[in-house]
Amino acid sequence: MDDLEEAIRIRKVVLDSSPEGHPDRAAQQSNLGDGLHNRYSKPGSMDDLQEAIGVGQAAVDTTPEDHPDRVTRPANLGARLSDRYSRTRSMNDLEETIRIGKAVLDSTPEDHPDRARSLSNLGAGLSDRYLKIGAIDDLEQAIRVGQAAVDATPEDHPDRAARLSNLALRLGNRFICTNSMKDLSEAIRIGQAAVDATPEDHVDRAARLSNLVVGLSHRYLKTRSMDDLEEAIRIGQAAVDATPEDHPARARRLSNLRRLRDRYLKTRSMDDLEEVIRIAVDTTPEDHPARARRLSNLRRLRDQYSRNPISLLELIRNTLLFSLSTQTRRKAILLLDTAIQSCKLAIRRCLSRPNVLPGYLHVSWTCVSQSCFGDNYQLNLNRDAENDLALILGRLIALQL
């Protein structure tokens, strides 16, 4: 960072000492803009970005039409305006980004080494405008130029994975509009290619894995293919594993594992149900407005659970696990595990005498209920948790094998 600061300082001195009509002034303005934009990307302040746009515009204005850098300098200006749009959502910046992108592309020869970059930048602007105002023509154009950008990018180019990923996202957006399975399958194919082209330690790998999960989930919901469901869960877990604990996108990537719920409904796997409950708790702060809705969804999930008594016993444990405070959780687990083992033993002893099972279970769960709710071992369950537990206990006690 110290080297960058020194480079910016020197470039400002050089520019300040250069007269207005100097033939190198445009190059000096461009170099200073590059340095300021690099510092903004570290990240820096909006002041750096604003100044980078100002000197970048000045560099474009003073560059002759036939200058060899006439393509590069406007392209750099468009990229900075795009960055400012990402921060401010100003339609003026977005429109100017697209206008510059089209002008740059028109002036870039087919065999120019920067043509793929020009195509990619224009596609990004058109895609942003589609997301802003919903014009399908912008999306169609974004897909066309995005495909052209991929086609113009060599297989071993470091930007190829990003361009593949952008194209996959746009095809996914068109699927949402048109419900075309062709678009969805192509989005998944290209999204997988983007992941394959991304190194394991790349900063964007988790995001590209997560995008692929979205496509696979959409196709599963259309076709109910277990292969897509299993792949969505596998890749979703990989995306979570590649995301740091404090990353702002971690909660969203955890929520992509909601497809575990679909697998549970097919396989009745206790492991999947436990993971669904854990994810719901981990991703929802105590004071989040969506917490009540997510807990309600979990209660509906429990209502769909198998009526197998062993499964219900395990489910009671999990119901309490996410309802208890951290301070009382260890004590609760010990009590519940002891009670579960007692009930399992009662079930085994009563397999040949099913008529006496409810009595055994009633005695066992009277003990654990007193432990959970009595004065000596008050666990401070909230009312919803008490109701859930009472419902499950009642169902268990009434169950006949």
C-alpha positions as CSV (number, residue, x, y, z in Angstrom):
1,M,0.0,0.0,0.0
2,D,2.9,2.3,0.7
3,D,4.2,1.9,-2.9
4,L,0.7,2.7,-4.2
5,E,0.5,5.8,-2.1
6,E,3.9,7.0,-3.4
7,A,3.0,6.2,-7.0
8,I,-0.2,8.3,-6.6
9,R,1.8,11.2,-5.0
10,I,4.4,11.2,-7.8
11,R,1.7,11.0,-10.6
12,K,-0.1,14.0,-9.1
13,V,3.2,16.0,-9.0
14,V,3.9,15.1,-12.6
15,L,0.4,16.0,-13.7
16,D,0.5,19.3,-11.8
17,S,3.7,20.3,-13.6
18,S,2.4,19.4,-17.1
19,P,0.9,22.3,-19.1
20,E,-2.6,22.0,-20.5
21,G,-1.5,21.4,-24.1
22,H,1.3,19.0,-23.4
23,P,1.2,15.9,-25.6
24,D,1.8,13.6,-22.6
25,R,-0.9,15.2,-20.4
26,A,-3.6,12.7,-21.3
27,A,-1.3,9.8,-20.5
28,Q,-0.5,11.4,-17.1
29,Q,-4.2,11.9,-16.4
30,S,-4.8,8.3,-17.3
31,N,-2.0,7.0,-15.1
32,L,-3.2,9.0,-12.1
33,G,-6.7,7.7,-12.6
34,D,-5.4,4.1,-12.7
35,G,-3.6,4.7,-9.4
36,L,-6.6,6.3,-7.7
37,H,-8.9,3.5,-8.9
38,N,-6.5,0.9,-7.6
39,R,-6.5,2.5,-4.2
40,Y,-10.3,2.7,-4.2
41,S,-10.4,-1.1,-5.0
42,K,-8.3,-1.9,-1.9
43,P,-10.9,-0.7,-0.8
44,G,-10.5,3.0,-0.5
45,S,-12.8,6.0,-0.2
46,M,-15.4,7.4,-2.6
47,D,-13.2,10.4,-2.9
48,D,-10.6,8.2,-4.7
49,L,-13.3,6.9,-7.1
50,Q,-14.7,10.4,-7.7
51,E,-11.2,11.8,-8.5
52,A,-10.4,8.7,-10.7
53,I,-13.5,9.4,-12.7
54,G,-12.6,13.1,-13.0
55,V,-9.1,12.6,-14.3
56,G,-10.3,9.7,-16.4
57,Q,-12.8,11.9,-18.2
58,A,-10.2,14.5,-18.7
59,A,-7.8,11.9,-20.2
60,V,-10.6,10.8,-22.6
61,D,-11.4,14.4,-23.6
62,T,-7.7,15.1,-24.5
63,T,-7.0,11.9,-26.3
64,P,-7.1,12.3,-30.1
65,E,-9.6,10.0,-32.0
66,D,-6.7,8.2,-33.8
67,H,-4.6,7.7,-30.7
68,P,-3.7,4.0,-30.0
69,D,-5.1,4.4,-26.4
70,R,-8.4,5.7,-27.6
71,V,-10.0,2.4,-26.8
72,T,-8.3,1.7,-23.4
73,R,-9.0,5.1,-21.8
74,P,-12.7,5.2,-22.4
75,A,-13.0,1.6,-21.3
76,N,-11.2,2.5,-18.0
77,L,-13.6,5.4,-17.5
78,G,-16.6,3.1,-18.1
79,A,-15.3,0.6,-15.5
80,R,-15.1,3.4,-12.9
81,L,-18.5,4.7,-13.6
82,S,-19.8,1.1,-13.2
83,D,-18.1,1.0,-9.8
84,R,-19.8,4.2,-8.8
85,Y,-23.2,2.9,-10.0
86,S,-22.6,-0.1,-7.8
87,R,-22.3,2.2,-4.8
88,T,-24.8,4.9,-5.6
89,R,-27.3,3.2,-8.0
90,S,-27.4,6.4,-10.1
91,M,-29.1,5.8,-13.4
92,N,-27.0,8.6,-14.9
93,D,-23.8,6.6,-14.2
94,L,-25.4,3.4,-15.5
95,E,-26.6,5.0,-18.8
96,E,-23.2,6.6,-19.3
97,T,-21.5,3.3,-18.6
98,I,-23.6,1.6,-21.3
99,R,-23.1,4.5,-23.8
100,I,-19.3,4.4,-23.3
101,G,-19.3,0.6,-23.5
102,K,-21.1,0.7,-26.9
103,A,-18.8,3.4,-28.2
104,V,-15.7,1.5,-27.1
105,L,-17.0,-1.7,-28.7
106,D,-17.7,0.0,-32.0
107,S,-14.2,1.4,-32.1
108,T,-12.5,-1.9,-31.2
109,P,-11.4,-4.1,-34.1
110,E,-12.5,-7.8,-34.1
111,D,-8.9,-8.9,-33.5
112,H,-8.0,-6.3,-30.9
113,P,-6.7,-8.0,-27.7
114,D,-9.1,-5.8,-25.6
115,R,-12.2,-6.8,-27.5
116,A,-13.3,-9.5,-25.1
117,R,-13.0,-7.0,-22.2
118,S,-15.0,-4.4,-24.1
119,L,-17.8,-7.0,-24.7
120,S,-17.7,-8.1,-21.1
121,N,-18.0,-4.5,-19.8
122,L,-20.9,-3.7,-22.1
123,G,-22.7,-6.9,-21.1
124,A,-22.3,-6.0,-17.4
125,G,-23.8,-2.6,-17.9
126,L,-26.8,-4.0,-19.9
127,S,-27.3,-6.7,-17.3
128,D,-27.3,-4.1,-14.5
129,R,-29.9,-2.0,-16.4
130,Y,-32.1,-5.1,-16.9
131,L,-32.0,-5.8,-13.1
132,K,-32.8,-2.1,-12.5
133,I,-35.7,-1.6,-14.9
134,G,-36.6,-5.1,-16.1
135,A,-36.3,-4.5,-19.9
136,I,-36.0,-8.0,-21.5
137,D,-34.2,-6.4,-24.5
138,D,-31.4,-5.4,-22.2
139,L,-31.1,-9.0,-21.0
140,E,-31.1,-10.4,-24.5
141,Q,-28.3,-8.0,-25.5
142,A,-26.4,-8.8,-22.3
143,I,-26.6,-12.5,-23.1
144,R,-25.5,-12.0,-26.7
145,V,-22.4,-9.8,-25.9
146,G,-21.7,-12.0,-22.9
147,Q,-21.5,-15.1,-25.1
148,A,-19.3,-13.1,-27.6
149,A,-17.0,-12.2,-24.7
150,V,-16.6,-15.8,-23.7
151,D,-16.0,-16.8,-27.3
152,A,-13.3,-14.2,-27.6
153,T,-11.5,-15.2,-24.4
154,P,-8.8,-17.9,-24.6
155,E,-9.3,-21.0,-22.5
156,D,-6.4,-20.2,-20.2
157,H,-7.2,-16.5,-19.7
158,P,-7.6,-15.5,-16.0
159,D,-10.9,-13.6,-16.8
160,R,-12.5,-16.6,-18.5
161,A,-14.1,-18.0,-15.4
162,A,-15.7,-14.6,-14.5
163,R,-17.1,-14.2,-18.0
164,L,-18.5,-17.7,-17.9
165,S,-20.1,-17.0,-14.5
166,N,-21.7,-13.8,-15.7
167,L,-23.2,-15.5,-18.8
168,A,-24.6,-18.3,-16.6
169,L,-26.3,-15.8,-14.3
170,R,-27.9,-14.0,-17.3
171,L,-29.2,-17.2,-18.7
172,G,-30.6,-18.0,-15.3
173,N,-32.4,-14.7,-15.3
174,R,-33.9,-15.4,-18.7
175,F,-35.1,-18.8,-17.4
176,I,-36.9,-17.0,-14.6
177,C,-38.6,-14.8,-17.2
178,T,-39.4,-17.4,-19.9
179,N,-39.4,-20.7,-17.9
180,S,-37.2,-22.2,-20.7
181,M,-35.6,-25.4,-19.7
182,K,-33.0,-24.9,-22.4
183,D,-31.9,-21.7,-20.8
184,L,-31.8,-23.4,-17.4
185,S,-29.7,-26.3,-18.6
186,E,-27.3,-24.0,-20.4
187,A,-27.0,-21.8,-17.3
188,I,-26.1,-24.9,-15.3
189,R,-23.6,-26.2,-17.9
190,I,-21.8,-22.8,-18.2
191,G,-22.0,-22.3,-14.4
192,Q,-20.2,-25.6,-13.9
193,A,-17.6,-24.6,-16.5
194,A,-17.0,-21.4,-14.5
195,V,-16.5,-23.4,-11.3
196,D,-14.1,-25.8,-13.1
197,A,-12.1,-22.8,-14.4
198,T,-11.8,-21.2,-10.9
199,P,-8.9,-22.2,-8.7
200,E,-9.7,-23.8,-5.3
201,D,-8.3,-20.8,-3.4
202,H,-9.8,-18.1,-5.6
203,V,-11.7,-15.4,-3.7
204,D,-14.8,-15.8,-6.0
205,R,-15.0,-19.6,-6.0
206,A,-17.6,-19.8,-3.2
207,A,-19.8,-17.3,-5.0
208,R,-19.6,-19.3,-8.3
209,L,-20.4,-22.5,-6.4
210,S,-23.4,-20.8,-4.8
211,N,-24.7,-19.5,-8.2
212,L,-24.5,-23.1,-9.5
213,V,-26.6,-24.3,-6.6
214,V,-29.3,-21.9,-7.5
215,G,-29.5,-23.3,-11.0
216,L,-29.5,-26.9,-9.8
217,S,-32.2,-26.1,-7.3
218,H,-34.4,-24.6,-10.0
219,R,-34.0,-27.7,-12.2
220,Y,-34.7,-30.0,-9.3
221,L,-38.0,-28.1,-8.6
222,K,-38.9,-28.6,-12.2
223,T,-37.9,-32.2,-12.7
224,R,-37.7,-33.7,-9.2
225,S,-34.4,-35.3,-10.2
226,M,-32.6,-36.8,-7.2
227,D,-29.3,-36.3,-9.1
228,D,-29.9,-32.6,-9.2
229,L,-30.9,-32.5,-5.6
230,E,-27.9,-34.4,-4.4
231,E,-25.6,-32.2,-6.5
232,A,-27.2,-29.0,-5.2
233,I,-26.6,-30.2,-1.6
234,R,-23.0,-31.3,-2.3
235,I,-22.1,-28.1,-4.1
236,G,-24.0,-26.0,-1.6
237,Q,-22.0,-27.5,1.3
238,A,-18.8,-26.8,-0.7
239,A,-19.8,-23.1,-1.1
240,V,-20.4,-22.8,2.7
241,D,-17.1,-24.6,3.5
242,A,-15.3,-22.0,1.2
243,T,-16.9,-19.0,2.9
244,P,-15.3,-17.5,6.0
245,E,-17.4,-17.5,9.2
246,D,-17.6,-13.6,9.2
247,H,-18.4,-13.2,5.5
248,P,-21.5,-11.2,4.8
249,A,-22.7,-13.8,2.2
250,R,-22.3,-16.8,4.6
251,A,-25.9,-16.7,5.8
252,R,-27.3,-16.6,2.3
253,R,-25.1,-19.6,1.3
254,L,-26.2,-21.5,4.3
255,S,-29.8,-20.9,3.3
256,N,-29.1,-22.5,-0.1
257,L,-28.8,-25.7,1.8
258,R,-32.6,-25.6,2.4
259,R,-32.7,-28.3,-0.3
260,L,-31.8,-30.6,2.5
261,R,-35.4,-30.2,3.5
262,D,-36.4,-31.7,0.1
263,R,-34.1,-34.6,0.5
264,Y,-35.4,-35.2,4.0
265,L,-39.0,-35.3,2.7
266,K,-37.9,-38.0,0.3
267,T,-35.6,-40.1,2.5
268,R,-36.7,-39.2,6.0
269,S,-33.1,-38.9,7.0
270,M,-32.6,-37.7,10.6
271,D,-29.2,-36.2,9.7
272,D,-30.9,-34.0,7.0
273,L,-33.5,-32.8,9.5
274,E,-30.9,-32.0,12.1
275,E,-28.9,-30.0,9.5
276,V,-32.1,-28.1,8.5
277,I,-32.8,-27.1,12.1
278,R,-29.2,-26.1,12.7
279,I,-29.0,-23.9,9.6
280,A,-32.2,-22.2,10.4
281,V,-31.0,-21.3,13.9
282,D,-27.5,-20.3,12.7
283,T,-28.7,-18.0,10.1
284,T,-31.4,-16.2,12.0
285,P,-30.5,-13.7,14.7
286,E,-32.7,-13.6,17.8
287,D,-34.1,-10.2,16.9
288,H,-34.5,-10.8,13.2
289,P,-38.0,-10.1,11.8
290,A,-37.9,-13.4,9.9
291,R,-37.2,-15.6,12.9
292,A,-40.8,-16.2,13.8
293,R,-41.6,-17.3,10.2
294,R,-38.6,-19.6,10.1
295,L,-39.5,-21.2,13.4
296,S,-43.0,-21.6,12.0
297,N,-41.6,-23.4,8.9
298,L,-39.7,-25.7,11.2
299,R,-42.8,-26.6,13.1
300,R,-44.6,-27.4,9.9
301,L,-41.6,-29.6,9.0
302,R,-42.0,-31.4,12.3
303,D,-45.6,-32.1,11.6
304,Q,-44.6,-33.9,8.4
305,Y,-42.0,-36.1,10.3
306,S,-42.3,-39.8,10.5
307,R,-44.5,-41.3,13.2
308,N,-41.8,-43.8,14.1
309,P,-41.4,-43.6,17.9
310,I,-37.6,-43.7,17.8
311,S,-37.5,-40.8,15.3
312,L,-39.9,-38.8,17.5
313,L,-37.7,-39.3,20.5
314,E,-34.8,-37.9,18.6
315,L,-36.9,-35.1,17.3
316,I,-37.8,-34.0,20.8
317,R,-34.2,-33.6,21.6
318,N,-33.6,-31.4,18.5
319,T,-36.8,-29.3,19.3
320,L,-35.3,-28.4,22.6
321,L,-31.8,-27.9,21.3
322,F,-32.6,-24.9,19.2
323,S,-35.1,-23.4,21.8
324,L,-32.8,-23.4,24.8
325,S,-30.4,-20.7,25.9
326,T,-26.7,-21.5,25.7
327,Q,-26.4,-21.6,29.5
328,T,-29.0,-24.4,29.9
329,R,-28.3,-26.4,26.8
330,R,-25.7,-28.7,28.3
331,K,-27.9,-29.6,31.2
332,A,-30.9,-30.1,28.9
333,I,-28.9,-32.4,26.6
334,L,-27.9,-34.6,29.5
335,L,-31.5,-34.9,30.8
336,L,-32.9,-35.6,27.3
337,D,-30.3,-38.1,26.3
338,T,-30.9,-40.0,29.5
339,A,-34.7,-39.9,28.9
340,I,-34.3,-41.0,25.3
341,Q,-32.3,-44.0,26.3
342,S,-34.9,-44.9,28.9
343,C,-37.7,-44.7,26.3
344,K,-35.8,-46.7,23.8
345,L,-35.3,-49.4,26.4
346,A,-39.1,-49.3,27.2
347,I,-39.9,-49.7,23.5
348,R,-37.6,-52.7,23.2
349,R,-39.2,-54.3,26.2
350,C,-42.7,-53.7,25.0
351,L,-42.4,-55.0,21.4
352,S,-44.3,-58.1,22.3
353,R,-46.8,-56.2,24.5
354,P,-47.7,-53.1,22.6
355,N,-50.7,-52.4,24.8
356,V,-48.4,-51.5,27.8
357,L,-46.1,-49.2,25.8
358,P,-48.0,-45.9,26.3
359,G,-47.8,-46.5,30.1
360,Y,-44.0,-47.0,30.0
361,L,-43.6,-43.9,27.8
362,H,-45.9,-41.9,30.0
363,V,-43.8,-42.7,33.1
364,S,-40.5,-41.9,31.3
365,W,-41.7,-38.6,30.0
366,T,-43.4,-37.6,33.2
367,C,-39.9,-37.7,34.7
368,V,-38.2,-35.7,31.9
369,S,-41.1,-33.2,31.8
370,Q,-40.7,-32.6,35.5
371,S,-37.0,-32.2,35.0
372,C,-37.5,-29.7,32.2
373,F,-40.3,-27.6,33.7
374,G,-40.1,-28.2,37.4
375,D,-38.7,-25.6,39.9
376,N,-35.5,-27.5,40.5
377,Y,-34.4,-27.7,36.8
378,Q,-36.2,-24.7,35.1
379,L,-34.9,-24.5,31.5
380,N,-36.7,-21.3,30.6
381,L,-38.3,-22.5,27.4
382,N,-40.3,-20.0,25.4
383,R,-44.1,-20.6,25.0
384,D,-43.7,-21.9,21.4
385,A,-41.1,-24.5,22.5
386,E,-43.4,-25.6,25.3
387,N,-46.3,-26.0,22.9
388,D,-44.1,-28.0,20.5
389,L,-42.8,-30.3,23.2
390,A,-46.3,-30.9,24.6
391,L,-47.6,-31.7,21.1
392,I,-44.8,-34.2,20.4
393,L,-45.1,-35.8,23.9
394,G,-48.8,-36.2,23.5
395,R,-48.4,-37.8,20.1
396,L,-45.7,-40.1,21.4
397,I,-47.6,-41.2,24.5
398,A,-50.7,-42.0,22.4
399,L,-48.7,-43.9,19.7
400,Q,-49.5,-47.6,19.4
401,L,-46.9,-49.9,17.7
